[in-house]
Amino acid sequence: MSVTDTLHSALPASPSSGIRTMARVGFAAKGIVYALMGLLALLAATGQQGGQTADKRQAVQTLQDLPGGRVLLGLIALGLLAYIAWRVVQAVRDTESKGSDTSGVARRVGYAASGLVYASLAWYAAQLAFSGSADSSSDTRQTLTARVLGWPGGEWIIMLVGVATIGVGLYQIYKAYSGKFHEHVQSSDIPGGQQNAVYRLGQVGYTARGIVLGVIGYFFIQAGRQSRAAAIGSTDEAFDFLATMGPAVLAVVALGLLAYGLYMLVQAKYPVLKV
């Protein structure tokens, strides 16, 4: 029996209450992280004290200064682990009935990847919760990029990563305005009078997230073109790039990420599992 078959038989056939609980806890943790990023960037755009353009790790780190900060960080770490577990269950057990054809497998792999991308953030939050400090490893992405650039055709690989990242960003924007997203909101347990507001919140959030991913993808393409690892950047560099277009642009995108965080919190209360 293969590993996949073993996992398939060990996991429930459909989203159980336990899996739904994992999803809801995960959405809450993800929502807090994005809301913090958006809020910090908004404060920076409006020149308020404490404002900064921050990536996910820097946003999480700000929780240390709050009363009960370590407890909050521990809850964030657990929440992100729940999110990862839920996404892996989605991929392995095919709880969304995507099938085993090429398209279905690609979607299921995407579920797992979207969860596993938060693994390092969960570990970072856990380190801060238990020891009060953690290695930010801010140059890890640049180190990995430099290593890939040293390979034959490495520049093309990095540029392809950039194109793929831009593609994911464009998909986020498409998702915001596709009819399927609206259908998912309407089919949820959200009260009818609130569904339109939640839909608009999600639209704004997905659009802002798509823009930020597009800028990050642009950084990767530039890194490949220039064969220079230092050209890549994460969310905080994307915010800095947007800030060069004016504080109003930064403020709009920051509000968008704040909206995305709030939408994730709504998901935690009224989960729409077909995402």
C-alpha positions in Angstrom: 0.0 0.0 0.0 1.4 3.4 -1.0 1.8 6.3 1.4 -1.0 8.1 -0.4 -3.3 5.1 0.0 -2.5 4.9 3.7 -3.2 8.6 4.2 -6.4 8.3 2.2 -7.7 5.5 4.3 -6.7 7.2 7.6 -8.5 10.5 6.8 -12.2 11.1 6.9 -14.1 10.9 3.6 -15.5 14.5 3.8 -14.9 17.6 5.8 -15.8 16.5 9.4 -16.5 18.9 12.2 -12.9 18.4 13.3 -11.6 19.4 9.9 -14.0 22.4 9.8 -12.7 23.5 13.2 -9.1 23.3 11.9 -10.1 25.5 8.9 -11.9 28.1 11.1 -8.9 28.3 13.6 -6.6 28.6 10.6 -8.6 31.3 8.9 -8.6 33.3 12.2 -4.8 33.1 12.5 -4.2 34.0 8.9 -6.7 36.9 9.2 -4.9 38.4 12.2 -1.5 38.2 10.3 -2.9 40.0 7.2 -4.9 42.5 9.3 -1.7 43.4 11.2 0.3 43.9 7.9 -2.4 46.1 6.5 -2.8 48.1 9.6 0.9 48.7 10.0 1.3 49.8 6.4 -1.8 52.0 6.7 -0.2 53.7 9.7 3.0 54.2 7.8 1.1 55.7 4.8 -0.7 58.2 7.0 2.5 59.1 8.9 1.2 57.7 12.2 3.6 56.6 15.0 4.3 52.9 15.0 3.5 52.5 11.3 5.8 50.4 9.2 5.8 48.4 6.0 6.0 44.8 7.3 6.1 41.3 6.0 4.3 38.4 7.8 7.1 37.8 10.2 7.5 41.4 11.1 3.7 41.7 11.6 3.7 38.7 13.9 6.6 40.1 15.9 4.6 43.2 16.8 2.4 41.0 19.0 5.4 40.6 21.4 4.8 44.1 22.8 1.2 43.5 23.6 -0.1 42.3 27.0 0.0 38.5 26.9 2.0 38.7 23.7 3.6 35.3 24.1 0.2 33.7 24.6 -1.1 35.4 21.4 2.0 34.3 19.5 1.4 30.7 20.7 -2.2 30.9 19.5 -1.1 32.2 16.1 1.4 29.4 15.8 -1.3 26.8 16.6 -3.8 28.5 14.3 -1.3 28.4 11.4 -0.6 24.7 12.1 -4.3 24.1 11.9 -4.5 25.9 8.6 -1.6 23.8 7.2 -3.2 20.6 8.4 -6.5 21.5 6.8 -5.0 22.3 3.5 -3.1 19.0 3.5 -6.3 17.1 4.3 -8.0 18.9 1.4 -5.2 17.9 -1.0 -4.8 14.2 0.2 -8.4 13.3 0.8 -9.9 15.5 -2.0 -12.6 16.9 0.3 -13.5 19.4 -2.4 -14.1 16.6 -5.1 -11.6 18.0 -7.6 -10.8 14.6 -8.9 -7.6 12.8 -10.1 -7.3 14.2 -13.6 -4.5 16.7 -14.4 -6.6 19.8 -13.4 -7.8 18.2 -10.2 -4.4 17.1 -9.1 -3.0 20.6 -9.8 -5.7 22.1 -7.7 -5.1 19.7 -4.9 -1.3 20.3 -5.0 -2.2 24.0 -4.8 -4.2 23.4 -1.7 -1.2 21.7 0.0 1.3 24.3 -1.2 -0.9 27.2 0.0 -0.9 25.7 3.5 2.8 24.6 3.6 3.9 28.2 2.7 2.9 29.1 6.2 5.1 26.5 7.9 8.0 28.8 8.4 5.8 31.5 9.8 4.2 29.0 12.3 7.7 28.0 13.4 8.7 31.6 13.8 5.7 32.5 15.9 6.3 29.4 18.0 9.9 30.4 18.7 8.8 33.8 19.7 6.1 32.3 22.0 8.4 29.9 23.8 11.8 31.7 23.9 10.9 35.3 23.2 13.3 35.5 20.3 13.7 33.9 16.9 16.0 33.9 13.9 14.3 36.2 11.4 16.3 34.7 8.6 15.6 37.8 6.5 18.1 36.8 3.9 17.0 33.2 3.4 15.1 34.0 0.2 18.1 35.9 -1.1 20.4 33.1 -0.2 18.3 30.6 -2.0 17.9 32.8 -5.0 21.7 33.4 -5.2 22.2 29.6 -5.1 19.7 29.1 -7.9 21.3 31.9 -9.9 24.5 29.9 -9.8 22.9 27.0 -11.6 23.0 26.6 -15.4 19.9 28.5 -16.6 19.3 29.8 -13.0 18.3 33.2 -14.3 15.5 31.7 -16.3 14.3 29.6 -13.3 14.1 32.7 -11.1 12.3 34.6 -13.9 9.8 31.7 -14.2 9.2 31.9 -10.5 8.4 35.6 -11.0 6.0 34.9 -13.8 4.3 32.2 -11.8 4.0 34.5 -8.8 2.4 37.2 -11.0 0.1 34.5 -12.3 -1.0 33.7 -8.8 -1.6 37.4 -8.2 -3.7 37.7 -11.3 -5.7 34.6 -10.3 -6.4 36.4 -6.9 -7.9 39.3 -8.8 -9.8 37.0 -11.2 -11.1 35.2 -8.1 -12.4 38.4 -6.7 -14.6 39.2 -9.6 -15.6 35.7 -10.8 -19.1 34.6 -10.3 -17.9 31.5 -8.4 -16.6 33.6 -5.5 -20.0 35.3 -5.2 -21.7 31.9 -5.3 -19.5 30.7 -2.5 -20.4 33.6 -0.3 -24.1 33.2 -1.1 -24.0 29.5 -0.3 -22.4 30.1 3.1 -24.1 30.5 6.5 -23.5 34.3 6.4 -26.9 36.1 7.1 -28.4 37.3 3.9 -28.3 40.9 4.9 -24.5 40.7 5.4 -23.5 38.7 2.3 -23.1 41.6 0.0 -20.8 43.4 2.5 -18.7 40.3 3.0 -18.5 39.8 -0.8 -17.2 43.4 -1.3 -14.8 42.9 1.6 -13.4 39.8 -0.1 -13.2 41.5 -3.5 -11.1 44.3 -2.1 -8.9 41.9 -0.1 -8.2 39.6 -3.0 -7.5 42.5 -5.3 -4.9 44.0 -2.9 -3.3 40.6 -2.3 -3.1 40.1 -6.1 -1.4 43.5 -6.5 1.2 42.7 -3.8 1.9 39.3 -5.3 2.3 40.9 -8.7 5.0 43.3 -7.3 6.8 40.4 -5.6 6.8 38.5 -8.9 8.2 41.6 -10.6 11.1 41.5 -8.1 11.9 37.9 -9.0 11.9 38.7 -12.7 14.3 41.6 -12.1 16.5 39.4 -10.0 16.7 36.9 -12.9 17.3 39.6 -15.5 20.0 41.2 -13.5 21.3 37.9 -12.0 21.2 39.7 -8.7 19.7 38.0 -5.7 19.4 41.3 -3.8 16.7 42.4 -6.2 14.1 40.1 -4.8 11.8 41.3 -2.0 8.8 40.2 0.1 5.7 42.0 1.3 7.5 44.9 3.0 9.6 45.6 0.0 6.4 45.5 -2.1 4.9 48.1 0.2 8.0 50.2 -0.1 7.7 50.0 -3.9 4.1 51.0 -3.8 5.0 53.9 -1.5 7.2 55.4 -4.2 4.0 55.9 -6.2 2.7 58.0 -3.3 1.2 57.5 0.1 -2.3 57.3 -1.3 -1.4 54.2 -3.3 0.2 52.6 -0.3 -2.8 53.5 1.8 -5.3 51.9 -0.7 -3.3 48.6 -0.9 -2.9 48.6 2.9 -6.6 49.0 3.3 -7.0 46.1 0.9 -4.8 43.8 2.9 -6.6 44.9 6.1 -9.9 44.0 4.3 -8.4 40.6 3.4 -7.5 40.0 7.0 -11.1 40.9 8.1 -12.5 38.7 5.4 -10.4 35.7 6.7 -11.9 36.4 10.2 -15.4 36.3 8.6 -14.4 33.0 7.1 -13.4 31.8 10.6 -17.0 32.4 11.7 -18.8 31.4 8.6 -16.4 29.1 6.8 -16.7 28.7 3.0 -14.5 25.6 2.5 -14.5 25.8 -1.3 -11.5 28.1 -1.4 
